[in-house]
Amino acid sequence: MVATARPLPPGTTAAIKTDHNGPWTLYVTRNGVTVPAYVFDQDDESGSNTVELSEDGRFLVATVRHCDDTPDVARVSLAAIDARFENLRGMQAHVKKQYAAAIPHFETAAALDPDSPVYATNLLAAQALADDAEGVERTLATYSALNVPWFAWRLAVDPELATVSGDRRAAVLTADHPGHARVSDLSFVAYSPFAGGMVATLATGGAGGMPSGQPDTWLVITELATSRELLRILVTDENPKQNAQRRAVADRLLAQLGFELAGKSGWKVDEANDVKHASSPDHKIQVDVDRYEDADPKTSVWLDRGYDLKVTVGRASSSYHRSGGSPRYLEIASVHGYLVLRDSHQRCADFVPARKLETVALPGTPAAAKLDCKRLQAIALGRAHEMPRPLVNGAACVLGQFGEPGALVWVNGSEGPRFEVVNGDGSPLAPPFVSTDANSNQEDLSSYPPAFRAVDLDGDGIDEVVVTWQTGAHSDGSWFDVLHLHGGKLVELAGPRISHDTSGYEHHPSSTCKGTLAFEGTGAKARLVVTMTSVRDDEHAGCLAVGRHAFALVGDKLVETK
């Protein structure tokens, strides 16, 4: 069943399907070509499934209702779906050994969805096979730091990346000291300080998370500070001939990334009472668990609907809510200022081991004292509401180093896009700034909030913020600006267009251009690189020429370099 709040783009349809042996999957079809866009964790019988376009037109909202009528909701951006189709076009050229033709499609896919590292490693393989050494270096510099475990694994197992794996530039994917954790010893979690801090565990279950017959075993690597899953690779299944090789690959990866065991096993929750209690082996950390449950109207079976954790360390305490999980079979480990949690899900009277780790900062530790972007955003919003002209729509926040740790907050107000730099307690570090970018249009921006990235572009230890805008009222297009903290004030440096398309709009000259934005280098060598892949009738668009254009911050100016 498909319901849409707004019409899907022309030639596009969406549906949620299953083959009854696997998980429910969201498929998107465009002009007769279909790609999977999202795979849900569970594969149980389902009620009515829906797909609709979000009100701002930027996401597909897919909902699966499970056998106990609990909803599982996924928001998939249209940019991520565009990336799927671009990747498919790249693969079609790649399998024909047309590597040079595949590269632009993989570049576009990686730029549209940098959180999906498969596009970047597909790009890397095409560049390696096309003997594009400059491209290989650029892709490693741009994307490998976003997901070190994925890149390390692909370079270890993909023969198309053999020439890259031995390259000196791939050395950034190896920890300074090899780890000693092995799959056979991984009863709960291992920890590595490499790449910002990671934890690894084993997860069991079928492809959709539901055990069937002999359950599969997966090695899962998660970012400690955010719970973001970085890598999931199959270790064992019903094929014993491949299991030994898979375990060997997993063991080498754990060693390369510097993982060490974080205790022999997790400490368990005492199940004696509805309000459960757990204590660390040294009794310094106390955890109280209060679960929510009610009866399934179809089966009258009592089901867990989530739980609250109260974590106490000395006199400090904090609370954490987990929706949809069950505290039964809950395992907990304390790892470098965080609690690592692995629980179970209850689905129609069956308990299913969780396929993902959750992490929560311990109270009273440096991890818990890290900046909270949502809190700083709320403070800035409060100041905006005190202004004579009220808030129109939208707010966002990005953390960075602005002379001291802080955040840049964007508020889309009546006066236009408003930016404010604040420190950790929400106090302004510079006067608020209202964008005067000629490209900006309040009508456009109210429905298309910008994307932000904090990065030091000139090596002075103070971050700039790269703002990527998108419009859609009178044209489909995007461009970037740079916000630069200079002399105690925010300065806006206008950047070039990345894309532009007025072909579908009446009373506007038809012109299109298409490109991608990438970040290369660090410090004084940092570059913002726009690669234009096509330009048509550019008289009114103001686009760059086809090719590669690198921009550097020089003083208080954004300058195109050679």
C-alpha positions in Angstrom: 0.0 0.0 0.0 1.3 3.4 -0.9 -0.1 6.7 0.4 1.4 10.0 -0.5 1.1 13.4 1.2 2.6 14.9 -1.9 3.0 13.4 -5.4 6.2 11.5 -6.0 8.5 12.8 -8.6 7.3 12.0 -12.2 8.0 8.5 -13.2 8.7 7.3 -9.6 6.8 4.8 -7.5 7.5 3.2 -4.1 6.4 0.0 -2.4 7.3 -2.2 0.6 7.7 -5.9 -0.2 9.1 -9.1 1.1 9.8 -12.5 -0.4 8.6 -14.2 2.8 12.1 -15.5 3.5 13.7 -12.2 4.2 13.1 -8.8 5.7 10.6 -6.2 4.5 12.3 -3.9 2.0 11.4 -0.5 0.6 11.8 -0.5 -3.2 11.8 2.6 -5.4 11.1 2.4 -9.1 12.0 5.2 -11.5 11.3 5.0 -15.2 11.1 1.2 -15.1 14.3 0.7 -13.0 14.0 -0.5 -9.4 16.4 -0.3 -6.5 16.1 -1.3 -2.8 16.1 1.9 -0.7 15.8 0.6 2.8 15.8 -2.8 4.6 13.9 -3.1 7.8 15.4 -5.1 10.7 12.5 -7.6 11.2 10.9 -10.0 8.8 7.8 -11.1 10.7 4.2 -11.0 9.4 3.1 -7.4 8.9 -0.1 -5.4 8.8 -0.6 -2.5 6.6 2.6 -0.9 5.2 2.7 2.6 3.9 5.0 4.9 2.0 4.5 8.6 1.8 6.4 11.7 0.8 7.2 14.0 3.7 5.6 17.4 3.8 8.9 19.2 2.8 9.2 16.8 -0.2 12.7 15.7 0.8 12.1 12.2 2.3 10.1 9.1 1.7 8.6 8.0 5.0 8.1 4.2 5.1 6.2 2.5 7.8 6.0 -1.3 8.5 3.5 -2.4 11.1 4.6 -5.7 12.7 2.5 -8.6 13.9 2.0 -6.9 17.3 0.9 -3.7 15.5 4.0 -1.8 16.6 5.3 0.6 13.8 8.8 0.6 12.4 9.3 3.9 10.6 12.2 4.8 8.3 12.9 8.2 6.7 14.9 7.9 3.5 16.0 11.1 1.8 15.4 11.5 -1.9 19.1 12.4 -2.2 20.0 8.9 -0.8 17.6 7.4 -3.4 19.2 9.4 -6.1 22.5 8.0 -5.0 21.2 4.5 -5.4 20.3 5.1 -9.0 23.6 6.8 -9.7 25.5 3.9 -8.2 23.4 1.5 -10.3 24.4 3.4 -13.5 28.0 3.3 -12.3 27.9 -0.5 -11.8 26.4 -1.0 -15.2 29.4 0.7 -16.8 31.8 -0.9 -14.3 30.9 -4.5 -15.1 31.5 -3.7 -18.8 35.0 -2.6 -17.7 34.1 1.0 -18.8 35.8 2.4 -15.7 36.2 5.9 -16.8 32.5 6.1 -17.6 31.6 4.6 -14.2 33.6 7.2 -12.2 31.3 10.2 -12.6 28.3 8.1 -11.5 30.1 6.8 -8.4 31.4 10.3 -7.6 27.8 11.7 -7.7 26.5 8.8 -5.6 29.2 9.3 -2.9 28.6 13.0 -2.8 24.8 12.6 -2.5 25.1 10.0 0.3 28.5 10.1 2.1 27.1 8.1 4.9 26.9 5.0 2.6 30.6 4.1 2.2 29.9 1.5 -0.5 29.7 4.3 -3.1 33.1 5.7 -2.2 34.8 2.3 -2.3 33.0 1.6 -5.7 34.5 4.9 -6.8 37.9 3.9 -5.5 37.8 0.6 -7.4 36.9 2.3 -10.7 39.6 4.9 -10.2 42.2 2.2 -9.4 41.3 0.1 -12.4 41.3 3.2 -14.6 44.9 4.0 -13.3 43.6 7.3 -11.9 46.2 7.8 -9.2 45.1 11.4 -8.5 41.5 10.2 -8.1 42.5 7.4 -5.7 44.3 9.8 -3.5 41.4 12.3 -3.6 38.8 9.7 -2.7 40.9 8.3 0.2 41.4 11.8 1.5 37.8 12.7 1.2 35.9 9.6 2.4 38.1 7.1 4.3 38.0 9.0 7.6 34.2 8.9 7.5 34.2 5.1 8.0 37.6 3.6 8.7 36.4 0.0 9.4 34.5 -0.2 6.1 37.5 1.0 4.0 39.8 -1.3 5.9 37.6 -4.3 5.2 37.0 -3.5 1.5 40.7 -3.0 0.9 41.3 -6.4 2.6 38.8 -8.4 0.6 38.2 -6.7 -2.7 40.7 -7.8 -5.4 39.9 -4.7 -7.4 41.4 -2.7 -4.6 44.6 -4.7 -4.4 46.7 -1.9 -5.8 45.3 0.5 -3.2 45.6 -1.8 -0.2 49.4 -1.7 -0.5 49.6 2.0 -1.1 51.2 4.2 1.5 48.0 6.4 1.5 46.1 3.4 3.0 48.3 3.4 6.1 45.7 5.8 7.7 43.4 2.8 8.0 45.7 0.9 10.5 45.9 1.6 14.2 49.3 2.5 15.7 49.3 -0.7 17.8 47.7 -4.0 16.6 44.9 -5.4 18.7 44.6 -8.8 20.3 40.8 -9.4 20.3 39.6 -12.3 18.2 36.2 -13.4 17.1 36.4 -16.6 19.2 37.0 -14.6 22.4 34.4 -11.9 21.7 31.7 -12.9 24.2 30.4 -9.3 24.4 32.4 -6.3 23.4 35.9 -5.2 22.4 37.2 -1.6 22.3 39.6 0.4 20.1 40.5 4.0 20.7 41.4 4.2 16.9 39.3 6.5 14.6 37.7 8.3 17.5 36.7 5.2 19.6 34.9 2.1 18.5 33.3 -1.0 20.0 32.9 -4.4 18.3 30.5 -7.2 19.2 28.9 -10.3 17.6 25.3 -10.3 16.6 23.2 -13.4 15.7 20.1 -13.7 13.6 18.9 -14.2 10.0 19.1 -11.7 7.3 16.2 -9.8 8.7 17.1 -10.1 12.4 14.8 -13.1 13.1 16.6 -16.4 13.8 15.6 -19.3 11.4 17.3 -22.6 11.8 21.0 -22.1 12.5 21.4 -18.4 13.1 24.0 -16.4 11.3 26.8 -14.6 13.2 27.9 -11.1 12.3 30.8 -8.9 13.4 29.4 -5.5 14.1 31.6 -2.4 14.7 29.9 0.7 16.2 31.1 4.3 16.8 31.3 4.6 20.6 30.2 8.2 21.0 27.2 8.1 18.6 26.0 4.4 18.4 26.4 4.8 14.6 27.0 1.4 13.0 30.1 1.5 10.9 30.4 -2.1 9.6 28.5 -5.4 9.7 30.2 -8.4 8.1 29.1 -12.1 8.1 31.3 -14.4 10.1 29.5 -17.7 10.2 26.4 -19.2 8.5 25.3 -22.7 7.4 28.2 -22.9 4.9 31.1 -24.3 7.0 33.5 -24.1 4.0 33.5 -20.3 4.0 33.3 -19.8 7.8 37.0 -20.4 8.5 37.9 -17.8 5.8 35.4 -15.3 7.2 36.6 -15.7 10.7 40.2 -15.1 9.5 39.2 -11.9 7.8 37.4 -10.7 10.9 40.3 -11.5 13.1 42.7 -9.6 10.9 40.4 -6.7 10.8 40.1 -6.6 14.6 43.9 -6.7 14.9 44.4 -4.0 12.2 41.9 -1.6 13.9 43.5 -2.1 17.4 40.6 -3.9 19.2 41.1 -5.3 22.7 38.6 -7.2 24.8 36.6 -5.0 27.2 36.0 -7.6 29.9 35.1 -11.3 29.5 31.3 -10.6 29.4 28.7 -8.0 30.0 27.1 -7.7 33.4 23.5 -8.8 33.5 20.3 -7.2 34.8 18.7 -8.8 37.9 15.3 -9.9 36.7 13.7 -10.4 40.1 11.5 -7.3 40.0 9.7 -5.2 37.5 12.2 -2.4 38.4 15.4 -4.2 37.7 18.8 -3.4 38.9 22.4 -3.9 37.6 25.7 -3.1 39.1 29.2 -3.0 37.6 31.6 -5.6 39.0 33.4 -2.9 41.0 30.0 -1.6 42.2 30.9 2.0 41.1 28.2 2.1 38.4 24.5 1.5 39.4 21.8 1.0 36.7 18.1 0.9 37.5 15.8 -0.4 34.7 12.1 0.3 34.5 10.3 -1.4 31.7 7.1 -0.5 29.9 4.7 -3.4 28.9 1.2 -4.0 27.9 -0.9 -6.8 26.4 -1.0 -7.5 22.7 -4.7 -7.1 21.8 -4.4 -10.0 19.3 -2.7 -12.6 21.5 -3.1 -11.2 25.0 0.7 -11.8 25.5 2.4 -9.1 27.6 4.9 -7.3 25.4 7.8 -5.0 26.3 7.4 -1.5 24.8 10.8 -0.1 25.9 12.5 0.8 29.1 14.1 3.6 31.1 17.6 3.4 32.4 18.8 5.5 35.4 22.5 5.4 35.6 24.3 6.5 38.8 28.0 7.1 39.3 28.8 8.5 42.7 26.5 11.5 43.2 25.9 12.0 39.5 23.0 10.4 37.6 21.4 10.6 34.2 18.4 8.9 32.5 18.2 7.2 29.1 15.1 5.9 27.3 15.1 3.0 24.9 11.9 2.6 22.9 11.0 -0.7 21.4 13.5 -2.8 23.2 13.2 -5.3 26.1 15.4 -5.2 29.2 15.3 -9.0 29.4 18.6 -10.5 28.4 20.1 -7.0 28.7 23.9 -7.0 28.8 25.9 -3.9 29.9 29.6 -3.0 29.7 31.4 0.1 30.8 33.8 1.3 28.1 35.9 4.5 28.4 33.2 6.8 29.8 30.2 5.1 28.1 27.8 2.3 28.9 27.5 -0.2 26.0 24.0 -1.9 25.9 22.8 -5.0 24.0 19.3 -6.0 24.7 16.5 -8.0 23.0 13.4 -7.2 21.1 10.1 -8.9 21.7 8.1 -9.6 18.6 4.9 -11.7 18.9 5.9 -13.6 22.0 9.4 -14.3 20.5 12.6 -12.7 21.9 15.0 -11.6 19.2 18.6 -10.6 20.1 19.2 -7.0 19.1 21.3 -6.5 16.0 22.7 -3.2 17.1 24.6 -1.8 20.1 23.4 1.3 21.9 25.9 3.6 23.8 25.2 6.2 26.5 27.6 8.5 28.2 28.2 7.9 31.9 27.2 10.9 34.1 30.0 13.0 35.6 32.5 12.0 32.9 34.1 14.0 30.0 31.9 12.0 27.6 28.7 13.3 29.3 30.1 16.8 29.4 30.4 17.0 25.6 28.5 19.7 23.9 24.9 19.0 23.3 23.9 20.6 20.0 20.1 20.3 20.7 20.5 22.2 23.9 22.6 25.0 22.3 20.1 25.2 19.5 17.2 25.6 22.0 19.0 28.4 23.7 19.6 30.2 20.4 15.9 29.6 19.4 14.9 31.2 22.7 16.8 34.4 21.8 15.3 34.4 18.3 11.7 34.2 19.8 12.6 37.3 21.9 13.3 39.3 18.7 10.5 41.6 17.3 10.1 39.5 14.2 9.1 35.9 15.0 10.6 32.6 13.9 9.4 31.5 10.5 10.6 27.9 10.0 13.6 25.7 10.7 16.7 25.5 12.9 19.9 23.5 12.8 23.2 23.2 14.7 26.7 22.1 14.0 29.5 21.6 16.6 32.9 23.0 16.1 36.0 24.8 17.5 35.5 28.6 17.4 38.3 29.7 19.6 36.7 27.4 22.2 34.4 24.4 21.8 31.0 25.6 20.7 28.4 25.5 17.9 27.0 27.4 15.0 23.2 27.6 15.1 21.0 28.5 12.1 17.5 29.8 12.5 15.3 30.6 9.5 13.6 33.8 10.7 11.4 36.4 9.2 14.5 38.6 8.6 16.2 35.7 6.7 18.6 32.9 7.5 20.2 33.9 10.9 23.4 32.4 12.2 24.9 32.6 15.7 28.1 31.2 17.1 27.8 30.1 20.8 30.1 28.5 23.4 29.3 25.4 25.5 26.9 27.3 27.8 25.0 28.9 24.9 26.6 32.4 25.3 27.3 34.2 22.0 30.9 34.2 20.7 30.0 36.7 18.0 27.1 39.0 17.1 24.2 37.2 15.3 24.6 37.3 11.5 21.7 37.4 8.9 22.7 36.0 5.5 22.7 38.4 2.6 23.7 35.9 0.0 22.2 36.9 -3.3 21.5 33.3 -4.1 19.3 33.0 -0.9 15.6 33.2 -1.3 13.4 33.0 1.9 10.6 31.3 0.0 13.0 28.6 -1.2 14.9 28.1 2.0 11.9 27.7 4.3 11.3 24.2 2.9 14.9 23.3 2.2 17.1 23.7 5.3 20.8 23.8 4.6 23.4 21.2 5.4 26.4 22.2 7.5 30.0 21.0 8.0 32.5 22.5 10.4 36.1 22.3 9.1 39.2 24.3 9.6 40.0 25.6 6.0 43.0 27.7 6.8 44.9 25.9 9.5 44.4 28.6 12.2 42.7 26.2 14.7 39.3 27.9 14.3 36.6 26.1 12.2 34.8 27.6 9.3 31.3 26.3 8.5 30.5 25.2 5.0 26.8 25.8 4.3 25.2 23.9 1.4 22.0 25.4 0.3 19.2 23.8 -1.8 16.2 25.6 -3.5 13.1 24.4 -5.3 10.6 27.3 -5.6 11.7 28.7 -9.0 14.6 26.3 -9.8 16.1 23.1 -8.6 19.7 23.8 -7.5 22.3 23.9 -4.9 25.4 26.0 -3.9 27.7 26.5 -1.0 28.8 29.4 1.1 31.5 29.6 3.8 31.0 31.2 7.2 34.3 32.6 8.5 34.8 33.9 12.0 37.1 36.9 11.5 37.8 39.8 13.9 35.1 38.6 16.3 32.4 38.7 13.6 30.9 36.1 11.2 31.7 36.8 7.6 29.8 35.2 4.7 31.9 34.1 1.7 29.7 33.3 -1.3 30.6 30.1 -3.1 29.7 28.8 -6.6 26.7 26.9 -7.7 26.9 23.1 -7.5 23.8 22.3 -9.5 21.0 24.2 -11.3 17.9 23.2 -13.3 15.1 25.4 -14.5 14.0 23.0 -17.3 10.8 22.1 -15.5 9.6 25.7 -14.7 7.6 27.9 -16.9 8.5 31.5 -17.6 12.2 30.8 -16.7 15.0 30.3 -19.2 15.9 26.6 -19.5 19.4 26.0 -18.2 20.9 23.1 -16.3 24.2 22.2 -14.7 25.2 19.2 -12.5 28.1 18.8 -10.1 29.3 17.6 -6.8 31.1 19.1 -3.8 33.9 17.3 -2.0 36.3 18.2 0.8 40.1 17.5 0.3 43.1 18.0 2.6 43.3 19.5 6.1 44.5 22.8 7.6 46.1 25.2 5.2 45.9 22.6 2.5 42.2 22.2 2.8 40.2 22.6 -0.4 36.6 22.7 -1.4 36.3 20.9 -4.7 33.4 21.3 -7.1 33.4 18.9 -10.0 31.0 19.9 -12.7 30.0 16.9 -14.9 27.6 18.6 -17.3 26.5 22.2 -18.2 23.8 23.1 -20.7 22.8 26.7 -21.7 24.6 28.3 -18.8 23.8 31.9 -19.9 21.5 32.4 -16.9 22.6 29.8 -14.4 26.0 31.2 -13.5 27.6 27.7 -13.3 31.2 26.8 -13.4 32.6 25.2 -16.5 32.8 21.4 -16.9 35.7 20.1 -14.9 37.3 20.3 -11.5 37.4 23.5 -9.5 39.3 23.8 -6.2 38.6 26.6 -3.7 40.8 27.7 -0.8 40.3 30.1 2.1 43.0 32.8 1.7 42.7 35.5 4.4 39.1 36.4 4.4 38.5 35.5 0.7 37.4 32.3 -1.0 39.8 31.8 -3.9 39.8 29.3 -6.8 43.2 27.7 -7.0 44.9 25.7 -9.8 
